[in-house]
Amino acid sequence: MPRAASRILLEITDIELKRLKAITWQEADAEGIEQIFYDEETSVSGWRNYLDPEGMCCRSRDSFFTLWDRINGAGAAEKDPWVWMIKFKVLEIEN
């Protein structure tokens, strides 16, 4: 696609090979895991369980693993595959 036709421009800032289960909670949050509950008084949080619409995960990492299993099949996260982690930033496009 010609650059002029693209809506966004990305710059890759880092590429890393790692095991799936080595993901940090910050990286899970960056993947867009949905926080569905937060109590301001106690700072207790809950994240979406992508396998159980009625359930909730206590940690964003656990929520990420339920999403991984939903996409890749039951037990896929438990296999702890090697994955590429690609970090990028969105660049401004001047018209």
Phi and psi in radians as a Rosetta constraint file:
Dihedral C 1 N 2 CA 2 C 2 CIRCULARHARMONIC -1.129 0.35
Dihedral N 2 CA 2 C 2 N 3 CIRCULARHARMONIC 2.491 0.35
Dihedral C 2 N 3 CA 3 C 3 CIRCULARHARMONIC -0.969 0.35
Dihedral N 3 CA 3 C 3 N 4 CIRCULARHARMONIC -0.640 0.35
Dihedral C 3 N 4 CA 4 C 4 CIRCULARHARMONIC -1.070 0.35
Dihedral N 4 CA 4 C 4 N 5 CIRCULARHARMONIC -0.435 0.35
Dihedral C 4 N 5 CA 5 C 5 CIRCULARHARMONIC -1.567 0.35
Dihedral N 5 CA 5 C 5 N 6 CIRCULARHARMONIC -0.180 0.35
Dihedral C 5 N 6 CA 6 C 6 CIRCULARHARMONIC -1.402 0.35
Dihedral N 6 CA 6 C 6 N 7 CIRCULARHARMONIC 2.594 0.35
Dihedral C 6 N 7 CA 7 C 7 CIRCULARHARMONIC -1.545 0.35
Dihedral N 7 CA 7 C 7 N 8 CIRCULARHARMONIC -0.497 0.35
Dihedral C 7 N 8 CA 8 C 8 CIRCULARHARMONIC -2.349 0.35
Dihedral N 8 CA 8 C 8 N 9 CIRCULARHARMONIC 2.760 0.35
Dihedral C 8 N 9 CA 9 C 9 CIRCULARHARMONIC -2.205 0.35
Dihedral N 9 CA 9 C 9 N 10 CIRCULARHARMONIC 2.194 0.35
Dihedral C 9 N 10 CA 10 C 10 CIRCULARHARMONIC -1.955 0.35
Dihedral N 10 CA 10 C 10 N 11 CIRCULARHARMONIC 2.531 0.35
Dihedral C 10 N 11 CA 11 C 11 CIRCULARHARMONIC -2.064 0.35
Dihedral N 11 CA 11 C 11 N 12 CIRCULARHARMONIC 2.126 0.35
Dihedral C 11 N 12 CA 12 C 12 CIRCULARHARMONIC -1.265 0.35
Dihedral N 12 CA 12 C 12 N 13 CIRCULARHARMONIC 2.216 0.35
Dihedral C 12 N 13 CA 13 C 13 CIRCULARHARMONIC -1.879 0.35
Dihedral N 13 CA 13 C 13 N 14 CIRCULARHARMONIC -0.358 0.35
Dihedral C 13 N 14 CA 14 C 14 CIRCULARHARMONIC -2.866 0.35
Dihedral N 14 CA 14 C 14 N 15 CIRCULARHARMONIC 2.501 0.35
Dihedral C 14 N 15 CA 15 C 15 CIRCULARHARMONIC -2.305 0.35
Dihedral N 15 CA 15 C 15 N 16 CIRCULARHARMONIC 2.287 0.35
Dihedral C 15 N 16 CA 16 C 16 CIRCULARHARMONIC -2.474 0.35
Dihedral N 16 CA 16 C 16 N 17 CIRCULARHARMONIC 2.415 0.35
Dihedral C 16 N 17 CA 17 C 17 CIRCULARHARMONIC -1.704 0.35
Dihedral N 17 CA 17 C 17 N 18 CIRCULARHARMONIC 2.204 0.35
Dihedral C 17 N 18 CA 18 C 18 CIRCULARHARMONIC -2.674 0.35
Dihedral N 18 CA 18 C 18 N 19 CIRCULARHARMONIC 2.910 0.35
Dihedral C 18 N 19 CA 19 C 19 CIRCULARHARMONIC -1.344 0.35
Dihedral N 19 CA 19 C 19 N 20 CIRCULARHARMONIC 2.518 0.35
Dihedral C 19 N 20 CA 20 C 20 CIRCULARHARMONIC -0.938 0.35
Dihedral N 20 CA 20 C 20 N 21 CIRCULARHARMONIC -0.794 0.35
Dihedral C 20 N 21 CA 21 C 21 CIRCULARHARMONIC -1.275 0.35
Dihedral N 21 CA 21 C 21 N 22 CIRCULARHARMONIC -0.052 0.35
Dihedral C 21 N 22 CA 22 C 22 CIRCULARHARMONIC -1.479 0.35
Dihedral N 22 CA 22 C 22 N 23 CIRCULARHARMONIC 0.025 0.35
Dihedral C 22 N 23 CA 23 C 23 CIRCULARHARMONIC -1.094 0.35
Dihedral N 23 CA 23 C 23 N 24 CIRCULARHARMONIC 2.408 0.35
Dihedral C 23 N 24 CA 24 C 24 CIRCULARHARMONIC -1.560 0.35
Dihedral N 24 CA 24 C 24 N 25 CIRCULARHARMONIC 2.916 0.35
Dihedral C 24 N 25 CA 25 C 25 CIRCULARHARMONIC -1.151 0.35
Dihedral N 25 CA 25 C 25 N 26 CIRCULARHARMONIC -0.551 0.35
Dihedral C 25 N 26 CA 26 C 26 CIRCULARHARMONIC -1.151 0.35
Dihedral N 26 CA 26 C 26 N 27 CIRCULARHARMONIC -0.717 0.35
Dihedral C 26 N 27 CA 27 C 27 CIRCULARHARMONIC -1.188 0.35
Dihedral N 27 CA 27 C 27 N 28 CIRCULARHARMONIC -0.669 0.35
Dihedral C 27 N 28 CA 28 C 28 CIRCULARHARMONIC -1.090 0.35
Dihedral N 28 CA 28 C 28 N 29 CIRCULARHARMONIC -0.744 0.35
Dihedral C 28 N 29 CA 29 C 29 CIRCULARHARMONIC -1.075 0.35
Dihedral N 29 CA 29 C 29 N 30 CIRCULARHARMONIC -0.713 0.35
Dihedral C 29 N 30 CA 30 C 30 CIRCULARHARMONIC -1.146 0.35
Dihedral N 30 CA 30 C 30 N 31 CIRCULARHARMONIC -0.404 0.35
Dihedral C 30 N 31 CA 31 C 31 CIRCULARHARMONIC -1.311 0.35
Dihedral N 31 CA 31 C 31 N 32 CIRCULARHARMONIC -0.121 0.35
Dihedral C 31 N 32 CA 32 C 32 CIRCULARHARMONIC 1.623 0.35
Dihedral N 32 CA 32 C 32 N 33 CIRCULARHARMONIC 0.378 0.35
Dihedral C 32 N 33 CA 33 C 33 CIRCULARHARMONIC -1.056 0.35
Dihedral N 33 CA 33 C 33 N 34 CIRCULARHARMONIC 2.344 0.35
Dihedral C 33 N 34 CA 34 C 34 CIRCULARHARMONIC -1.499 0.35
Dihedral N 34 CA 34 C 34 N 35 CIRCULARHARMONIC 2.075 0.35
Dihedral C 34 N 35 CA 35 C 35 CIRCULARHARMONIC -1.450 0.35
Dihedral N 35 CA 35 C 35 N 36 CIRCULARHARMONIC 2.145 0.35
Dihedral C 35 N 36 CA 36 C 36 CIRCULARHARMONIC -1.921 0.35
Dihedral N 36 CA 36 C 36 N 37 CIRCULARHARMONIC -0.102 0.35
Dihedral C 36 N 37 CA 37 C 37 CIRCULARHARMONIC -2.614 0.35
Dihedral N 37 CA 37 C 37 N 38 CIRCULARHARMONIC 2.381 0.35
Dihedral C 37 N 38 CA 38 C 38 CIRCULARHARMONIC -2.632 0.35
Dihedral N 38 CA 38 C 38 N 39 CIRCULARHARMONIC 2.226 0.35
Dihedral C 38 N 39 CA 39 C 39 CIRCULARHARMONIC -1.846 0.35
Dihedral N 39 CA 39 C 39 N 40 CIRCULARHARMONIC 1.935 0.35
Dihedral C 39 N 40 CA 40 C 40 CIRCULARHARMONIC -1.085 0.35
Dihedral N 40 CA 40 C 40 N 41 CIRCULARHARMONIC -0.572 0.35
Dihedral C 40 N 41 CA 41 C 41 CIRCULARHARMONIC -1.216 0.35
Dihedral N 41 CA 41 C 41 N 42 CIRCULARHARMONIC -0.702 0.35
Dihedral C 41 N 42 CA 42 C 42 CIRCULARHARMONIC -1.897 0.35
Dihedral N 42 CA 42 C 42 N 43 CIRCULARHARMONIC -0.153 0.35
Dihedral C 42 N 43 CA 43 C 43 CIRCULARHARMONIC 1.114 0.35
Dihedral N 43 CA 43 C 43 N 44 CIRCULARHARMONIC 0.383 0.35
Dihedral C 43 N 44 CA 44 C 44 CIRCULARHARMONIC -1.400 0.35
Dihedral N 44 CA 44 C 44 N 45 CIRCULARHARMONIC 2.336 0.35
Dihedral C 44 N 45 CA 45 C 45 CIRCULARHARMONIC -2.132 0.35
Dihedral N 45 CA 45 C 45 N 46 CIRCULARHARMONIC 2.769 0.35
Dihedral C 45 N 46 CA 46 C 46 CIRCULARHARMONIC -2.468 0.35
Dihedral N 46 CA 46 C 46 N 47 CIRCULARHARMONIC 2.497 0.35
Dihedral C 46 N 47 CA 47 C 47 CIRCULARHARMONIC -2.082 0.35
Dihedral N 47 CA 47 C 47 N 48 CIRCULARHARMONIC 2.702 0.35
Dihedral C 47 N 48 CA 48 C 48 CIRCULARHARMONIC -1.067 0.35
Dihedral N 48 CA 48 C 48 N 49 CIRCULARHARMONIC 2.371 0.35
Dihedral C 48 N 49 CA 49 C 49 CIRCULARHARMONIC -1.695 0.35
Dihedral N 49 CA 49 C 49 N 50 CIRCULARHARMONIC 1.906 0.35
Dihedral C 49 N 50 CA 50 C 50 CIRCULARHARMONIC -1.310 0.35
Dihedral N 50 CA 50 C 50 N 51 CIRCULARHARMONIC -0.151 0.35
Dihedral C 50 N 51 CA 51 C 51 CIRCULARHARMONIC -1.710 0.35
Dihedral N 51 CA 51 C 51 N 52 CIRCULARHARMONIC -0.354 0.35
Dihedral C 51 N 52 CA 52 C 52 CIRCULARHARMONIC -2.385 0.35
Dihedral N 52 CA 52 C 52 N 53 CIRCULARHARMONIC 1.789 0.35
Dihedral C 52 N 53 CA 53 C 53 CIRCULARHARMONIC -1.029 0.35
Dihedral N 53 CA 53 C 53 N 54 CIRCULARHARMONIC -0.422 0.35
Dihedral C 53 N 54 CA 54 C 54 CIRCULARHARMONIC -1.569 0.35
Dihedral N 54 CA 54 C 54 N 55 CIRCULARHARMONIC -0.197 0.35
Dihedral C 54 N 55 CA 55 C 55 CIRCULARHARMONIC -1.644 0.35
Dihedral N 55 CA 55 C 55 N 56 CIRCULARHARMONIC 3.033 0.35
Dihedral C 55 N 56 CA 56 C 56 CIRCULARHARMONIC -2.603 0.35
Dihedral N 56 CA 56 C 56 N 57 CIRCULARHARMONIC 2.548 0.35
Dihedral C 56 N 57 CA 57 C 57 CIRCULARHARMONIC -1.784 0.35
Dihedral N 57 CA 57 C 57 N 58 CIRCULARHARMONIC 2.545 0.35
Dihedral C 57 N 58 CA 58 C 58 CIRCULARHARMONIC -1.460 0.35
Dihedral N 58 CA 58 C 58 N 59 CIRCULARHARMONIC -0.325 0.35
Dihedral C 58 N 59 CA 59 C 59 CIRCULARHARMONIC -2.271 0.35
Dihedral N 59 CA 59 C 59 N 60 CIRCULARHARMONIC 2.540 0.35
Dihedral C 59 N 60 CA 60 C 60 CIRCULARHARMONIC -1.137 0.35
Dihedral N 60 CA 60 C 60 N 61 CIRCULARHARMONIC -0.556 0.35
Dihedral C 60 N 61 CA 61 C 61 CIRCULARHARMONIC -1.061 0.35
Dihedral N 61 CA 61 C 61 N 62 CIRCULARHARMONIC -0.769 0.35
Dihedral C 61 N 62 CA 62 C 62 CIRCULARHARMONIC -1.113 0.35
Dihedral N 62 CA 62 C 62 N 63 CIRCULARHARMONIC -0.681 0.35
Dihedral C 62 N 63 CA 63 C 63 CIRCULARHARMONIC -1.075 0.35
Dihedral N 63 CA 63 C 63 N 64 CIRCULARHARMONIC -0.761 0.35
Dihedral C 63 N 64 CA 64 C 64 CIRCULARHARMONIC -1.023 0.35
Dihedral N 64 CA 64 C 64 N 65 CIRCULARHARMONIC -0.731 0.35
Dihedral C 64 N 65 CA 65 C 65 CIRCULARHARMONIC -1.163 0.35
Dihedral N 65 CA 65 C 65 N 66 CIRCULARHARMONIC -0.581 0.35
Dihedral C 65 N 66 CA 66 C 66 CIRCULARHARMONIC -1.187 0.35
Dihedral N 66 CA 66 C 66 N 67 CIRCULARHARMONIC -0.626 0.35
Dihedral C 66 N 67 CA 67 C 67 CIRCULARHARMONIC -1.166 0.35
Dihedral N 67 CA 67 C 67 N 68 CIRCULARHARMONIC -0.726 0.35
Dihedral C 67 N 68 CA 68 C 68 CIRCULARHARMONIC -1.035 0.35
Dihedral N 68 CA 68 C 68 N 69 CIRCULARHARMONIC -0.787 0.35
Dihedral C 68 N 69 CA 69 C 69 CIRCULARHARMONIC -1.158 0.35
Dihedral N 69 CA 69 C 69 N 70 CIRCULARHARMONIC -0.634 0.35
Dihedral C 69 N 70 CA 70 C 70 CIRCULARHARMONIC -1.119 0.35
Dihedral N 70 CA 70 C 70 N 71 CIRCULARHARMONIC -0.679 0.35
Dihedral C 70 N 71 CA 71 C 71 CIRCULARHARMONIC -1.362 0.35
Dihedral N 71 CA 71 C 71 N 72 CIRCULARHARMONIC -0.736 0.35
Dihedral C 71 N 72 CA 72 C 72 CIRCULARHARMONIC -1.837 0.35
Dihedral N 72 CA 72 C 72 N 73 CIRCULARHARMONIC -0.036 0.35
Dihedral C 72 N 73 CA 73 C 73 CIRCULARHARMONIC 1.850 0.35
Dihedral N 73 CA 73 C 73 N 74 CIRCULARHARMONIC 2.675 0.35
Dihedral C 73 N 74 CA 74 C 74 CIRCULARHARMONIC -0.976 0.35
Dihedral N 74 CA 74 C 74 N 75 CIRCULARHARMONIC 2.294 0.35
Dihedral C 74 N 75 CA 75 C 75 CIRCULARHARMONIC 1.452 0.35
Dihedral N 75 CA 75 C 75 N 76 CIRCULARHARMONIC 0.011 0.35
Dihedral C 75 N 76 CA 76 C 76 CIRCULARHARMONIC -1.117 0.35
Dihedral N 76 CA 76 C 76 N 77 CIRCULARHARMONIC -0.671 0.35
Dihedral C 76 N 77 CA 77 C 77 CIRCULARHARMONIC -1.194 0.35
Dihedral N 77 CA 77 C 77 N 78 CIRCULARHARMONIC -0.592 0.35
Dihedral C 77 N 78 CA 78 C 78 CIRCULARHARMONIC -1.130 0.35
Dihedral N 78 CA 78 C 78 N 79 CIRCULARHARMONIC -0.417 0.35
Dihedral C 78 N 79 CA 79 C 79 CIRCULARHARMONIC -1.269 0.35
Dihedral N 79 CA 79 C 79 N 80 CIRCULARHARMONIC -0.240 0.35
Dihedral C 79 N 80 CA 80 C 80 CIRCULARHARMONIC 0.877 0.35
Dihedral N 80 CA 80 C 80 N 81 CIRCULARHARMONIC 1.039 0.35
Dihedral C 80 N 81 CA 81 C 81 CIRCULARHARMONIC -1.241 0.35
Dihedral N 81 CA 81 C 81 N 82 CIRCULARHARMONIC 2.827 0.35
Dihedral C 81 N 82 CA 82 C 82 CIRCULARHARMONIC -1.311 0.35
Dihedral N 82 CA 82 C 82 N 83 CIRCULARHARMONIC 2.360 0.35
Dihedral C 82 N 83 CA 83 C 83 CIRCULARHARMONIC -2.340 0.35
Dihedral N 83 CA 83 C 83 N 84 CIRCULARHARMONIC 2.700 0.35
Dihedral C 83 N 84 CA 84 C 84 CIRCULARHARMONIC -1.628 0.35
Dihedral N 84 CA 84 C 84 N 85 CIRCULARHARMONIC 2.218 0.35
Dihedral C 84 N 85 CA 85 C 85 CIRCULARHARMONIC -1.811 0.35
Dihedral N 85 CA 85 C 85 N 86 CIRCULARHARMONIC 2.012 0.35
Dihedral C 85 N 86 CA 86 C 86 CIRCULARHARMONIC -1.978 0.35
Dihedral N 86 CA 86 C 86 N 87 CIRCULARHARMONIC 2.062 0.35
Dihedral C 86 N 87 CA 87 C 87 CIRCULARHARMONIC -1.763 0.35
Dihedral N 87 CA 87 C 87 N 88 CIRCULARHARMONIC 2.517 0.35
Dihedral C 87 N 88 CA 88 C 88 CIRCULARHARMONIC -2.595 0.35
Dihedral N 88 CA 88 C 88 N 89 CIRCULARHARMONIC 2.892 0.35
Dihedral C 88 N 89 CA 89 C 89 CIRCULARHARMONIC -2.235 0.35
Dihedral N 89 CA 89 C 89 N 90 CIRCULARHARMONIC 2.619 0.35
Dihedral C 89 N 90 CA 90 C 90 CIRCULARHARMONIC -1.495 0.35
Dihedral N 90 CA 90 C 90 N 91 CIRCULARHARMONIC 2.225 0.35
Dihedral C 90 N 91 CA 91 C 91 CIRCULARHARMONIC -1.673 0.35
Dihedral N 91 CA 91 C 91 N 92 CIRCULARHARMONIC 2.643 0.35
Dihedral C 91 N 92 CA 92 C 92 CIRCULARHARMONIC -1.282 0.35
Dihedral N 92 CA 92 C 92 N 93 CIRCULARHARMONIC 2.415 0.35
Dihedral C 92 N 93 CA 93 C 93 CIRCULARHARMONIC -1.888 0.35
Dihedral N 93 CA 93 C 93 N 94 CIRCULARHARMONIC 2.135 0.35
Dihedral C 93 N 94 CA 94 C 94 CIRCULARHARMONIC -1.609 0.35
Dihedral N 94 CA 94 C 94 N 95 CIRCULARHARMONIC 2.257 0.35
